[in-house]
Amino acid sequence: MLAILLAAATASSCLAAPAPTPAALMRAAAASPADAPQAMPVIHTEGTLPHTGIHDRSAAAMRDFSHMLDLALAWRDGGDRPSLDRLAVYLSAWTQTYKPSFDPIDETGFGDVIAAYDVTAADLPPDVARQTRDFLRRLATGYLDQMDAHRGDPHGVWSNNWQSHRVKLAVLASVALHDDVLFRRARAAFVQQLSINVTPGGEVIDFGERDALHYVTYDLEPLTLAAVAARRRGDDWLTLRGRDGQTLAAALDWLLPYAEGKRHHDEFVHSSVPFDAARARAGLPGFAGPWDPTTAKNLYWTASLLDPRYTAVARTLSPTPPHSLWAYARPCER
């Protein structure tokens, strides 16, 4: 049985692209966003425009998250000890300073922090590893408790892309912590999100609300990454079914003709959310005009880890996968 589970977990967990070289990993790790960790007690960009409130400071601080993953990969795959030492400093600063708000849009970037911990957990200083585990457990438990408390809540944030990002964070943390109880709860949350967010034909509710493929990708990216993480537990979530037969595969296939350029869509024309119009007026890219298929490149490279048939479209959107995916994958054998 164990062999079967391991085969299922690794069957498609390879990227059809060359892995970053040690030199490339070193360069990425050296590109620090600041001289020291920019840890804040709270971050907030959701629902705000640039240059308002703490948006800009938060956006700058959140660059630490991808940097932490760069440091982790430089240690794991490049053997760079200073990168591991620097990662420990960053993890210590953020997990001591930050107080989870449980706003999944603000906190979705913590997925990179979880991945950074996951690939270095055995090598971190014991006190930093313990402190990070405690933080991730609070994060996952808090999100799962919220989702349980709001089951059936009619407000859109409990069924739209917000919920997908909650699910992602809970799944990634439960897998990184090797916590069976949290993982079972996160799996149930994933199934529930399929049931309320995706139609049997594959359309997500965000498309109807926002009239934008931007939000289709933003909804599916976290669910797809969650499914990739679940593969490590021997679970196939690509074809896992919701209450009425909904699947992640159907949702990815619904978007596929647009990603391939066979269908086109003008974004946000009939959105029901006033903030979308405000972002269009502010000139933020992607909030008016034709949808740019290349914005789905990360989604389909991630999906290629679940099913290699998505590799072809991923390559047309970008010749290389996002750097962060190497935390979850190995190069495919040739």
Long-range contacts (C-beta under 8 A, 24 or more apart in sequence): 4-234, 5-233, 5-234, 6-234, 8-231, 8-234, 8-235, 8-236, 9-231, 9-232, 9-233, 9-234, 10-231, 12-231, 12-304, 12-305, 12-306, 12-307, 12-308, 13-228, 13-231, 13-232, 13-305, 13-328, 13-329, 13-330, 14-305, 14-329, 14-330, 14-331, 14-332, 14-333, 15-301, 15-304, 15-305, 15-321, 15-325, 15-326, 15-329, 15-330, 15-331, 15-332, 16-304, 16-308, 16-311, 16-315, 16-332, 17-319, 17-320, 17-321, 17-331, 18-331, 19-77, 19-326, 19-330, 19-331, 20-73, 20-77, 20-323, 20-326, 22-77, 22-78, 22-79, 22-80, 25-70, 25-73, 25-74, 25-77, 25-78, 25-80, 26-74, 26-78, 26-80, 26-83, 28-70, 28-73, 28-74, 28-323, 29-67, 29-70, 29-71, 29-73, 29-74, 29-78, 29-80, 29-83, 29-86, 31-67, 31-70, 32-67, 33-60, 33-63, 33-64, 33-67, 34-60, 34-63, 34-64, 36-93, 37-64, 37-89, 37-90, 37-93, 37-94, 38-63, 38-64, 39-64, 39-93, 39-94, 39-96, 39-97, 39-98, 40-97, 40-98, 41-97, 41-98, 41-99, 42-98, 42-99, 42-101, 43-98, 43-101, 43-106, 43-107, 44-101, 44-103, 44-106, 45-105, 45-106, 46-103, 46-105, 46-106, 47-105, 47-275, 49-278, 49-279, 49-282, 49-284, 50-282, 58-106, 62-109, 64-90, 64-94, 65-109, 65-110, 65-111, 65-112, 65-113, 66-109, 66-112, 66-324, 68-112, 68-113, 68-116, 69-112, 69-113, 69-115, 69-116, 69-323, 69-324, 69-327, 70-323, 71-116, 72-115, 72-116, 72-117, 72-119, 72-120, 72-327, 73-119, 73-323, 73-326, 73-327, 75-120, 75-123, 76-119, 76-120, 77-326, 84-120, 84-123, 84-124, 87-116, 87-120, 87-124, 88-124, 88-125, 88-128, 91-116, 91-117, 91-124, 91-128, 91-131, 91-132, 92-128, 92-131, 95-131, 95-132, 95-134, 95-135, 96-131, 98-135, 100-138, 100-139, 100-142, 102-142, 102-143, 102-146, 104-143, 104-162, 104-163, 104-165, 104-166, 104-169, 105-162, 105-165, 107-139, 107-165, 107-169, 108-165, 108-168, 108-169, 108-222, 110-139, 110-169, 111-168, 111-169, 111-172, 111-222, 111-225, 112-324, 114-169, 114-172, 114-173, 114-176, 115-172, 115-176, 115-324, 115-327, 115-328, 116-327, 117-176, 118-172, 118-175, 118-176, 118-327, 119-327, 121-176, 133-177, 136-173, 136-176, 136-177, 137-173, 137-177, 137-179, 137-182, 139-169, 139-173, 140-169, 140-170, 140-173, 140-174, 140-177, 140-179, 140-182, 140-186, 141-182, 143-169, 143-170, 144-170, 144-182, 144-185, 144-186, 144-189, 147-189, 147-192, 148-185, 151-192, 156-205, 156-209, 159-193, 159-196, 159-197, 159-205, 160-197, 160-205, 160-206, 160-209, 160-215, 160-219, 161-206, 161-215, 161-218, 161-219, 161-222, 163-193, 163-196, 163-197, 164-193, 164-197, 164-219, 164-220, 164-221, 164-222, 164-223, 165-222, 167-193, 167-222, 167-223, 167-226, 168-222, 168-223, 168-225, 168-226, 171-226, 171-229, 171-230, 172-225, 172-226, 172-229, 175-229, 175-230, 175-232, 175-233, 183-233, 186-226, 187-230, 187-235, 187-237, 190-223, 190-226, 190-227, 190-230, 190-237, 190-240, 191-240, 191-241, 191-242, 191-243, 192-242, 193-223, 193-242, 194-223, 194-240, 194-241, 194-242, 194-243, 194-246, 194-247, 194-248, 195-242, 195-243, 195-244, 195-246, 196-242, 198-242, 198-246, 198-247, 198-248, 198-250, 198-251, 199-246, 200-244, 200-245, 200-246, 200-250, 201-250, 201-254, 202-246, 202-247, 202-250, 202-251, 202-252, 202-253, 202-254, 202-255, 203-251, 203-254, 204-251, 204-254, 209-271, 209-272, 209-273, 210-268, 210-271, 210-272, 210-273, 210-276, 211-267, 211-268, 211-269, 211-270, 211-271, 212-265, 212-267, 212-268, 212-271, 212-276, 212-291, 213-255, 213-258, 213-265, 213-267, 213-291, 213-296, 214-267, 214-268, 214-286, 214-287, 214-291, 214-295, 216-251, 216-254, 216-255, 217-255, 217-295, 217-296, 217-299, 220-248, 220-251, 220-252, 220-255, 220-299, 221-298, 221-299, 221-302, 223-248, 223-251, 224-248, 224-252, 224-299, 224-302, 224-303, 224-306, 225-302, 225-328, 227-306, 228-302, 228-305, 228-306, 228-328, 229-328, 231-305, 231-306, 232-328, 236-306, 237-306, 238-306, 238-307, 248-306, 249-307, 252-299, 252-300, 252-303, 252-310, 255-296, 255-299, 256-313, 258-291, 258-293, 258-296, 259-293, 259-296, 259-299, 259-300, 259-313, 259-317, 260-293, 260-313, 260-316, 261-293, 264-290, 264-291, 265-290, 265-291, 266-290, 266-291, 267-291, 293-317, 294-318, 297-322, 298-322, 301-325, 305-329, 308-332
